[in-house]
Each structure stands twice: as C-alpha cells, then as structure tokens.
C-alpha cells in the first residue's frame, strides 16, 4: 500500500448537492486543470417482488473499505495523468433520488479525466466491500451487494 495518508471517503447519509457544488467550486483556482469528469450514483426506486425500494441502508467494514478505496485511487494516479481524484460514498440510509456515490476526476485534458472516472467506477464496484440493504415502502428489507 502507498505511504500517502488515507482520505476519508465515507459520508453519513446522502451526498448533498452542496457538497458537490463546493467540490467543484474549490477547483476554480487550479488553473492547470482543463477538464473534470463527474459520476453521481443515485438510489433508484426499483421494484423487487412487487415492492418499491424507498431507500438503501449502506454499510461497510469501513477500515477495510477505506484501504481499498485508497489503493484504487493511487492506482488510478499511476494509470492516468490526473491533477485530482475525489471519491465519496454514503454510509447509512439514502432515500431514493438521493446521491450515494460521487466521483470527481480532474486533468489537463478531458480524455484522461473521463477515462479515469470510468476506471474508478468499475474498480470501486468490483473491489470495495460495501453492502446495501434495500428498504421498501412497506418497511421490509432485502440485502443487496454494491456490485
């Protein structure tokens, strides 16, 4: 594992529009950046066995997941010419329509930012141990993996 300090990825509850806007605004002073790519994962109101999902309760072995996020982020910097890469994932309850995953990459050029963002999404979905419990409108639930 890299010797760089682990960045905090988990946010309690949904990722707010204000958090996203502030993250974007904080990059305006970085004039070496020419492109940003953003992915927002949103909780869907899926229908499962005739019941509608009202929310997802996310849980994780946080220490293990934070280490995996760190490794994925560092590997992304090795593969792509990035200026910045930020990852935020919800923990706890997130209602349908709310944001649960925010990935934000920055680079001098758009292709690197876009490719890196896509790479991060796929790596996170395949490697990070995050679990989601679907909460239904009738208050029942069903466990679902992050993948």
C-alpha positions as CSV (number, residue, x, y, z in Angstrom):
1,X,0.0,0.0,0.0
2,X,1.1,3.6,-0.7
3,X,2.5,5.6,2.2
4,X,0.2,8.5,1.4
5,X,-2.4,9.4,4.0
6,X,-5.8,7.7,3.5
7,X,-8.5,10.2,2.5
8,X,-11.9,9.9,4.2
9,X,-14.4,8.5,1.6
10,X,-17.5,7.8,3.7
11,X,-20.1,10.4,4.3
12,X,-23.0,9.7,6.7
13,X,-26.3,9.7,4.7
14,X,-26.7,11.1,1.2
15,X,-24.1,13.2,-0.6
16,X,-25.7,16.7,-0.8
17,X,-25.8,18.9,-3.8
18,X,-24.0,21.5,-1.7
19,X,-21.1,19.1,-1.1
20,X,-20.9,18.5,-4.9
21,X,-21.1,22.2,-5.7
22,X,-18.4,23.1,-3.1
23,X,-16.1,20.4,-4.5
24,X,-16.4,21.9,-8.0
25,X,-16.0,25.5,-6.7
26,X,-12.8,24.5,-4.8
27,X,-11.2,23.6,-8.1
28,X,-11.6,27.0,-9.9
29,X,-8.3,28.3,-8.5
30,X,-6.4,25.3,-10.0
31,X,-5.7,26.8,-13.5
32,X,-3.7,23.8,-14.7
33,X,-6.9,21.8,-14.9
34,X,-8.7,21.8,-18.2
35,X,-11.3,19.1,-17.7
36,X,-13.4,17.5,-15.0
37,X,-15.4,14.3,-15.1
38,X,-18.1,13.6,-12.6
39,X,-20.1,10.5,-11.8
40,X,-23.1,10.6,-9.5
41,X,-24.6,7.4,-8.3
42,X,-28.3,7.8,-7.3
43,X,-30.6,5.5,-5.4
44,X,-33.3,4.1,-7.7
45,X,-36.9,3.3,-6.8
46,X,-36.5,-0.3,-8.2
47,X,-39.4,-2.7,-8.0
48,X,-38.4,-6.0,-6.4
49,X,-41.0,-8.8,-6.0
50,X,-43.8,-6.2,-6.4
51,X,-42.4,-3.9,-3.7
52,X,-40.8,-0.5,-4.4
53,X,-37.4,0.5,-2.9
54,X,-37.7,3.6,-0.7
55,X,-34.1,3.8,0.4
56,X,-30.9,1.8,0.7
57,X,-29.0,1.4,4.0
58,X,-25.3,1.2,3.2
59,X,-22.8,-0.5,5.5
60,X,-19.2,-1.5,5.2
61,X,-16.2,-2.7,7.1
62,X,-15.0,0.9,7.0
63,X,-11.4,0.4,7.8
64,X,-11.0,-2.3,5.1
65,X,-13.1,-0.4,2.6
66,X,-11.1,2.9,3.2
67,X,-7.9,1.0,2.5
68,X,-9.3,-0.5,-0.8
69,X,-10.5,3.0,-1.8
70,X,-7.0,4.3,-1.2
71,X,-5.3,1.6,-3.3
72,X,-7.8,2.1,-6.1
73,X,-7.2,5.9,-6.0
74,X,-3.5,5.5,-6.0
75,X,-3.6,3.0,-8.9
76,X,-5.7,5.5,-10.8
77,X,-3.0,8.2,-10.5
78,X,-0.4,5.7,-11.8
79,X,-2.6,4.8,-14.8
80,X,-3.8,8.3,-15.8
81,X,-2.4,11.8,-15.9
82,X,-4.6,13.4,-13.3
83,X,-4.5,16.5,-11.2
84,X,-7.1,15.4,-8.7
85,X,-9.3,12.5,-7.9
86,X,-12.0,12.5,-5.3
87,X,-14.3,9.7,-4.1
88,X,-17.2,10.0,-1.7
89,X,-19.6,7.2,-0.8
90,X,-22.6,7.2,1.5
91,X,-22.8,5.1,4.6
92,X,-26.2,4.8,6.4
93,X,-29.6,5.5,4.9
94,X,-30.0,7.1,1.5
95,X,-33.5,7.7,0.1
96,X,-34.5,7.1,-3.5
97,X,-33.5,10.1,-5.6
98,X,-30.5,11.0,-3.4
99,X,-26.9,10.7,-4.3
100,X,-24.9,7.8,-2.7
101,X,-21.6,7.9,-4.8
102,X,-19.7,11.0,-6.0
103,X,-16.5,10.5,-8.1
104,X,-14.8,13.6,-9.4
105,X,-11.6,13.5,-11.5
106,X,-9.6,16.4,-12.9
107,X,-6.9,16.6,-15.6
108,X,-5.4,18.9,-18.1
109,X,-7.3,17.2,-20.8
110,X,-10.8,15.7,-21.0
111,X,-9.9,12.2,-22.2
112,X,-7.8,11.4,-19.2
113,X,-10.4,12.8,-16.8
114,X,-13.2,10.7,-18.4
115,X,-11.2,7.5,-18.7
116,X,-10.0,7.8,-15.0
117,X,-13.6,8.5,-13.8
118,X,-14.9,5.4,-15.6
119,X,-12.0,3.3,-14.3
120,X,-12.7,4.4,-10.7
121,X,-16.4,3.5,-11.0
122,X,-15.6,0.0,-12.3
123,X,-12.8,-0.7,-9.7
124,X,-15.0,0.5,-6.8
125,X,-18.0,-1.6,-7.9
126,X,-15.8,-4.7,-8.3
127,X,-13.5,-4.4,-5.3
128,X,-14.8,-2.3,-2.4
129,X,-16.7,-4.3,0.3
130,X,-19.8,-2.1,0.6
131,X,-23.3,-3.6,1.2
132,X,-26.7,-2.1,0.7
133,X,-29.9,-3.2,2.4
134,X,-32.9,-2.2,0.3
135,X,-35.6,-0.6,2.4
136,X,-39.1,-0.9,0.9
137,X,-42.0,1.4,1.1
138,X,-43.8,-1.2,3.3
139,X,-40.7,-1.2,5.7
140,X,-39.4,-4.6,4.8
141,X,-35.9,-5.0,3.5
142,X,-33.6,-7.1,1.4
143,X,-29.7,-7.2,1.4
144,X,-28.0,-6.3,-1.8
145,X,-24.3,-6.1,-2.6
146,X,-22.7,-3.0,-4.0
147,X,-22.0,-4.8,-7.2
